[in-house]
């Protein structure tokens, strides 16, 4: 054998090293999101709802061994680091976005999914990893119905009160659970309580996600009654708004009931309930 010839085993080893190097650069995710991000707006109220009290388990976010010579996904393009979250859609005529935080919860999320499916509309679900890890079937149901799954951290902490390394673990672990369940990681991130800081914006962008807040807060986490939730959605309905509700974190039966009323009303009024495309909004 000539000195410059490589054995099949050595060629396979070099290919594996190249694949591993590509995986390390990919961050939280893989696929390229081609749409451009929309403009950010200022303001926004802090979100409600108590965080879960479970202790943070050791991180499940690990690079998985790769085998074979299958095609690898290209690294996702990183969005720019914002200073403020996106609050509403821009340039969308009579379009609204419905978002649901803190789930999935098998007691309430299926009812919301059923209503959305009945009216053939898409929504966004910002999931907490500690809820998602035991309800991956609901994540797959969301994805199968065309809904967008966003990252809402693992345990719903107040991000400005934790270290950057703890914040990274909260976000990365949730990315991994979503990717394990539906085959791709989240493209959107929402800080618990709407409490953002520079680390949250930087880490979200580094992991390929845009920061989305909201325009209309139903305050459904206070359990004000379905009629009050409906009234708040009616009052806030306008082109481009993003509505915040919850499908976990407490008794969300009022949120489920309210959606059954206000969703068909919005559609009958000419609103188009939609989701942002990739990183665009």
C-alpha positions in Angstrom: 0.0 0.0 0.0 1.3 3.5 -0.9 1.9 6.0 1.9 -0.7 8.4 0.6 -3.4 5.7 0.5 -6.0 5.5 3.3 -7.7 2.4 4.5 -11.5 2.3 4.4 -11.5 2.5 8.2 -9.4 5.7 8.2 -11.6 7.4 5.6 -14.7 6.6 7.7 -13.0 8.0 10.8 -12.2 11.3 9.0 -15.8 11.5 7.7 -17.1 11.0 11.2 -14.9 13.8 12.5 -16.2 16.2 9.9 -19.8 15.4 10.7 -19.1 15.9 14.4 -17.6 19.3 13.7 -20.7 20.4 11.7 -23.0 19.3 14.6 -21.0 21.4 17.1 -21.6 24.5 15.1 -25.3 23.9 14.7 -26.4 25.1 18.2 -29.9 24.3 19.3 -31.1 23.4 15.8 -30.4 22.6 12.2 -32.7 23.7 9.4 -32.3 27.0 7.7 -35.2 29.5 8.2 -35.3 31.7 5.2 -37.8 34.4 6.0 -36.6 37.7 7.4 -37.6 38.8 10.9 -40.1 41.5 11.3 -39.6 44.8 13.2 -39.5 44.9 17.0 -41.9 47.1 19.0 -41.6 48.6 22.4 -43.7 48.1 25.6 -45.6 45.0 26.6 -46.9 43.8 30.0 -45.3 41.1 32.1 -46.8 37.7 31.8 -48.6 36.0 34.7 -48.8 32.5 36.0 -46.7 30.9 38.8 -43.6 28.9 37.7 -43.5 25.2 38.4 -41.7 24.2 41.5 -39.9 21.1 40.3 -36.1 21.0 40.6 -34.1 21.2 37.5 -32.8 17.7 36.4 -29.4 17.1 34.9 -29.3 18.4 31.3 -30.6 16.1 28.6 -29.2 18.4 25.9 -26.4 16.4 24.5 -25.0 15.8 21.0 -26.3 12.4 19.8 -23.9 9.9 18.2 -24.2 10.0 14.4 -23.8 6.9 12.2 -24.0 6.2 8.6 -23.4 8.5 5.6 -26.8 10.1 5.5 -27.2 13.8 4.5 -26.8 16.1 7.4 -28.8 19.3 7.9 -27.1 22.6 7.4 -26.8 24.9 10.4 -29.7 27.2 11.0 -29.1 30.9 10.2 -29.0 32.9 13.4 -31.4 35.8 13.7 -29.9 39.1 14.9 -29.8 39.8 18.6 -32.7 42.1 19.4 -33.0 44.6 22.3 -36.8 44.3 22.5 -39.1 41.4 21.8 -41.5 41.3 18.8 -45.0 42.3 20.0 -47.1 42.1 16.9 -47.2 41.2 13.2 -46.2 43.8 10.8 -48.0 44.4 7.4 -50.6 41.7 8.0 -54.1 42.9 7.0 -56.7 41.6 9.5 -54.4 38.8 10.7 -54.0 37.8 14.3 -51.9 35.3 16.2 -53.2 33.2 19.1 -50.5 31.9 21.5 -50.8 29.5 24.4 -48.1 29.3 27.1 -46.8 26.8 29.8 -48.1 23.5 28.4 -48.7 21.0 27.1 -51.1 19.8 29.7 -53.2 16.7 28.9 -56.1 18.1 30.8 -56.5 21.3 28.7 -54.3 21.2 25.6 -56.3 18.6 23.8 -59.5 20.8 24.1 -57.6 23.8 22.6 -56.2 21.6 19.8 -59.7 20.3 19.1 -61.2 23.8 18.7 -58.4 25.0 16.5 -58.7 21.9 14.3 -62.5 22.3 14.1 -62.0 25.8 12.6 -58.9 24.9 10.6 -56.7 27.5 12.1 -53.0 27.5 13.3 -51.7 28.8 16.6 -48.5 29.0 18.6 -47.7 27.0 21.7 -44.8 28.1 23.9 -44.0 25.0 25.9 -42.1 24.4 29.1 -39.7 21.5 28.8 -40.7 19.9 32.1 -44.3 19.6 30.8 -43.3 18.7 27.3 -40.9 15.9 28.2 -43.8 13.7 29.5 -46.3 14.8 26.8 -44.4 14.4 23.5 -47.5 13.0 21.9 -49.2 16.4 22.3 -46.1 18.1 20.7 -46.4 15.8 17.7 -50.1 16.5 17.5 -49.4 20.2 17.5 -46.8 19.8 14.7 -49.1 17.5 12.7 -51.8 20.1 12.8 -49.5 22.8 11.6 -49.1 24.8 14.8 -45.8 26.4 15.8 -44.0 25.2 18.9 -42.0 27.8 20.8 -39.6 27.6 23.7 -40.7 28.8 27.1 -37.8 27.4 29.1 -37.7 24.3 31.2 -39.1 25.3 34.6 -40.6 28.8 33.9 -38.0 30.8 35.9 -37.6 34.6 36.2 -34.7 34.8 33.8 -33.1 38.0 35.1 -32.7 36.3 38.4 -30.7 33.3 37.2 -27.2 33.0 35.8 -26.4 32.9 32.1 -25.3 29.2 32.4 -28.5 28.3 34.2 -30.5 30.2 31.5 -28.7 28.4 28.7 -29.6 25.0 30.3 -33.2 26.0 30.7 -33.5 27.0 27.0 -31.3 24.2 25.5 -33.0 21.4 27.3 -36.4 22.5 26.0 -35.0 22.9 22.5 -33.9 19.3 22.7 -37.2 17.9 23.9 -39.1 19.7 21.1 -36.6 18.5 18.5 -36.7 14.9 19.8 -40.5 14.9 19.5 -41.2 16.6 16.2 -37.9 16.5 14.3 -37.0 20.2 14.4 -36.2 22.7 17.1 -38.2 25.8 18.0 -37.7 28.9 15.9 -39.4 31.2 18.6 -38.7 31.9 22.2 -40.8 33.6 24.9 -39.4 34.7 28.3 -41.5 33.6 31.3 -43.4 36.5 32.7 -42.3 38.6 29.7 -39.1 39.3 31.7 -36.3 39.7 29.2 -32.7 40.7 29.6 -29.6 40.9 27.4 -28.6 37.3 28.1 -32.1 36.1 27.1 -31.9 37.9 23.8 -28.4 36.8 23.1 -29.0 33.1 24.0 -32.2 32.9 22.1 -30.6 34.3 18.9 -27.5 32.1 19.4 -29.9 29.1 19.4 -31.7 30.2 16.3 -34.9 31.7 17.8 -36.7 35.0 17.6 -38.1 36.6 20.7 -41.9 36.9 20.6 -44.0 38.7 23.3 -47.7 39.7 22.8 -50.1 42.6 22.3 -53.2 41.4 24.1 -52.9 39.7 27.5 -56.1 37.8 28.4 -54.8 37.4 32.0 -56.5 34.0 31.9 -54.0 32.7 34.5 -55.9 34.7 37.1 -59.0 32.5 36.3 -61.3 35.5 35.8 -64.0 33.5 34.1 -64.6 32.6 30.4 -66.8 35.6 29.8 -64.0 38.0 31.0 -61.4 36.3 28.8 -63.8 36.5 25.8 -64.4 40.2 26.5 -60.6 40.9 26.6 -60.0 39.2 23.3 -62.9 41.1 21.7 -61.6 44.4 23.0 -58.1 43.8 21.9 -58.8 42.3 18.4 -57.0 44.3 15.7 -54.8 43.6 12.7 -51.4 42.3 13.7 -52.0 41.6 17.3 -50.6 38.6 19.2 -52.9 37.2 21.9 -51.5 35.6 25.0 -53.4 32.8 26.8 -52.4 29.6 28.7 -53.0 25.9 28.3 -51.3 24.9 31.6 -50.0 26.2 34.9 -53.3 26.0 36.7 -57.0 25.4 36.0 -57.3 26.4 32.3 -60.8 25.1 31.7 -61.9 28.8 31.4 -59.4 29.3 28.6 -60.6 26.2 26.8 -64.2 27.3 27.1 -63.5 30.9 26.0 -61.6 29.9 22.9 -64.7 28.0 21.7 -66.6 31.3 21.7 -64.1 34.0 20.6 -62.4 32.0 17.8 -65.5 31.6 15.6 -66.4 35.3 16.4 -63.0 36.5 15.2 -63.3 34.4 12.0 -66.9 35.7 11.4 -65.6 39.3 11.8 -63.1 38.7 9.0 -60.0 38.1 11.0 -57.5 35.6 9.7 -55.9 33.6 12.5 -52.4 32.7 11.4 -48.9 32.0 12.5 -45.6 33.8 11.5 -43.7 32.0 8.7 -40.3 30.8 9.9 -38.5 33.8 11.4 -40.7 36.3 9.6 -43.7 37.9 11.4 
